[in-house]
Amino acid sequence: MCSSPRQSLPGPFPGGCRYNSYGAFLKEKFGCRVSKIVVDAGFSCPNRDGTVGVGGCTYCNNNAFRPATARRLDPVPRQVENGIACLKRRYRAQKFIVYFQPFSNTFGPLEQLIPLYEGALAHPDVVGIAVGTRPDCVDEAKIAWFENLARTHLVTLEYGLESIYDKTLALINRGHDYACWRRATEMTRGRGIYLCAHLILGFPWESRDEMLATAGAISHAGLDFLKLHHLQVVHETALARQYSSHPFTLLGYGEYVDLVVAFLELLDPAIRLERLFGFVPEEHLVGPHWNKTKAEIRRGIERALAARATWQGRCFRG
């Protein structure tokens, strides 16, 4: 437990929320509902094709979270049109960010990347792009191009990290170390580009204290956004094969809620949370099975924050 005189309950976040929400940021910035459209631009990864490794990350099965509108065979502009039509019907969204999600979306020469990004931005309702990639797939020329684009559009680079511990990165076959991620964020910071990181909580060889220490480490990396996931074992992955041969402990729902609340307390309150947990459809999931909807998990975390009279950044030491 900790105490902080820096803010009064429930925290300086919109709507009395106890964490800094990415959705509230978009609403404030654009004045309307903004949704993300996932597109598959046909990329691979350097730890799949032999550049730095083979087999990919042990937990990764992109088919487990790719929406039906993101069909690799369709050109990016068509995927954008299909996504916009779906999200306007379902959520009444008015503006859109195109999310290049599957695999590593800066893995290739810049001259091949630019037409894909420009094709996504051609639709008049698109206000920006979010590019999911790896820290070993960017260089100065790519960052400079994104910097120029960020003068007229919202541009987010999402660097997968998953863990700050090199032992974990090796065990999950990431193909890079923590220092590589730090170099990429340092190259990107201060150039008008929004920075996002992905983290996984719940690796069975990491202690609770190690997971919580991650909050302090990334709080000083200059991040704008953060996506938290709990470790999920997905069918047709190396991790699933490992789990079948040598089962390991996965976080239960209550354990994860407790962990993420403690993590948020330690996190810089300026970092906006895009995601508080992972979510894989049941047909792809080996475990853990929480039997909860996305809304139920989110409400469970929010209720736990309120019950403990705490909030994001309560224990943060800048």
N, C-alpha and C positions, 0 to 999 in steps of 0.2 A: 504493500500500500504506500501511497505517497500523498503529499498535499502540495498545492500550488496556489499562490496568490494572484496568478497572472490573469485569471478570468473568473467570472461568476457563472454558475450554472444557468442554462445548459450548454454554454459555449457560444462563441460569436459566429454561429453558422446559420444560414437562412432557414426560416421556418422553425427555429428552435431545435434543429437536428443536432445530435451530439457528435457528429463527425462531418467532415468537410466533403460534401457531395459533388461529384463531377456533373451530375444532372443539373444541379442548381447553378453551377458555373456556366453551363451552356445556356440555360434559360436567361441568366443575367446578361450574358454577352450578346445573345442574338434576339432576346425579347420574345421568343416563341419556342415551341417544342422542336427540339433537334434530335434526330435519331441517326444511328449508325447503320450503314449498309455494308455487309460483308461481301467482298469480291475475291475470287480466286484468279490470280493473274498467271498461274502456271509455273510458279517458282519452285525450286528445290532448296536444299540446304547444303552447306559445305561439309557437314558431318554425315551426309548421306551419299554424296557422289565421290567420296574419297579425297576431297580437297584437304580436310583435316581429320576425317574419319568416315566410318561407314555404319549403317544401321540406324542412324538418327538418335535422338534422345530416347531413353528407355521408356518414358511414360507417354510418348507422343503417338496419337492416332488422329490425324486431322479430320477424318470422316466423322469423328464423334461430336464435332461442334460446328461443322460447316452447314449453313442453312441451304434449303433447296434452291433458293434463288441464285446461289453462288456456284454456278456450273462451269467447271474449268473449260469446257468446250465452247462456251459462249464468249464473245468479245467483251471486254470490260464495260464499254458503254451500254451494251444490252443488259448485262448483269445489274448495272446501276439503274436502268429504266425499270427492270423487273422488281428490284428491291424497293424503289421509290413507290411504285404502284402498290406493293404489298403493305408497306409501312404507313402509307397515307390511309389505306382502308382500315388497317388494324389499330393504329395509334393516333391517327389524325395529325401526324407529324407534318411540319411545314418546311423545315430545312434539314439538310442531310450532310453527314460526314461519311465519306467513302473509306471503309476500313479494309486495307490490304492485309488479310489475316493469315491464310495458310502458308506455312513454311517461312522462308526468309526473303522478304520482299524488296531488299536492295542487293540481292545476290546476282550480280551481273553488271556489265558495262553501263555506264551512265546513259550513253546514247540509246541503249535499248530500253532503259527504264523510263525515260522522259515521256515517250508517247503513251505509255500505260497510265502514268499519273495525269497527263494532260487530257487523255480520253475520259478519265473519271471526273475531271473538273469541268468538262464541257457542258454538263447539264446545268441549267440556270438555278435550280434549287439546291445545288451542292455548294456548301460554304467552305469545305476543307477536306483534307485527307488525313488519315491515321495510318501509319506504315509500321506493321509488325516486322521486326527483323532481329538480327543478332549483332552484338557489338563488334564482331570480327568481319562484318559485311558492309562497313562504311569507311569512307576515306574523305580527305579534305575536299575533293572535287564534288562529291555527292552532297556533303554538308553545305558547301557554298551554294549549290543549286537550290537545296531546300531553304536556305536562308533567304535567297532572293524570292522564292515563292511565298514565303511567310510574310512578305510585305503586303500581300493582297489576299491571302487565304489563311485559315487556321491550319497549321501543319503540326502534327504530332509524330515523333519518332518513338516507337515502343521497343526498347531494348530488352529482350528476354534476359533475365538474370537467374531466377529460381532460387538461388542460395548464394550467400556471401562466402561460403566455405568451399575451398578448392577440393577437399576430399569429396564433398557431395557432388560437385560439378564433374569430377572424374567418374564417380560411381554411376551417375545418370547419363554419362557419355555426351556432355555438352560440347566438348571439343574446344573450350576456351576456359580461362581462369577469371577470377574476380578482378585482377588487375586489368585485363582486357576490357571488361565492362566499365571500369573507372576511366580508362583512357577515352573510350567512346563518349561517355557523358561529359568529360572535360572538353572534348573537341566540339561538342554540340551546344554546351551551355552558353548563355548570353548572346545568342544569335537570332532571337525572335522565334525559335522553334520550341514547341512544348515537348518536354521530356517525360516519358512514362516508363516505369519498370514493372515487370511481372515477377512475383515471388510465390513460391510454394511453401506452405507450412505443413509440417507433419511427416517429414522424412524420418523413418524410424530410428536411424542412427544419430539424429540430431536431438540434443536435450531441449527441454523447454527453455532453459536459460539461454541456450545458443540461438533458438528461434527468436526470443525476445530481444536479444542483443542486436539482431538484424535491424530492428526498428531504429535504434540509435545510429547505426552505421549508415543506413540509406537516408536518414533525415538530413545528413550533411552532404548529400550528393547533388543538390540542386534540382531535385525532381519537382515537377509540377503535378503529375498524376501517378497513381499507384493502383495496380491490380493485384489483389490477394486471391490465392487459390488454396484450397486444402488438397492434400495429396489424394488423388483418385487413381485406382488401378483400372485400366481400360482394356477391353478385349483387343487381341491382335497387336500387343506391344511386348517388348522385351520384359518390361516390368511385370506384366501379367504372367509371363512364363516363369519369372523368378518367384512370384507370389505363389504360383501353383506348386512349385518344387519345394520352396522353403517359406511358408506363410509368415508374414510379419504383422505387427500390430498397426492398425489404421485408426485414425482419430474418430471417436464417436461424436455425435452431434453436440452433446453437452460439453465435451472436452474442447471441441473446436470453438464453440461460442465463448467459453471461458478464455481460451488462448487468444482469440482475436480481440476481445475486449482489452485484455492486458497489453496486447501489441499496440492497439490504437492509443492507449494512454501514453505510451512511450514515443509515439510518432509525432513529428513536427506538424502542428495544426494547419500549416499553410499548404500541406500536400493534400490534393483532392483525391478522394477514393472513387475510382471507376468501378471497382468490383471488390466485394467483401468475401467472396467464396467462389469456388468453381462449381460448374454444373454440367454433368454429362447425362444424356438420356439413358434411362434404365437399360435399354437394349444393348448399349455399349459398355455398361458398367459392371466390373467384377466386384468392386467395393470401394468405400463403405456405402452401405445402403441406409440412408437416413429416413427415407419415406417422407420427405418434406418437399414442398414446392419452393420455387425461388422466393416467392413472397413470404412464405412461412419462415424460411431461414433468415431473410433480412429482418423480418419483424422480431424474430428471436434475439438477434444481435442487438437491435434497437431497444428491446425490452430489458435486456441484461445491462446495457449501458445506463438506462434510467433507474433500474433497481439498485445499482451500485452507486448512483449519484456521481457518475463519472463521464468523461468525454475525451475525444481525441486531443492529445497534447497535454493532458492534465499532469503527466509526469515528465514531459519533455524538458530537457535541459539544453538550450541552444548554445 
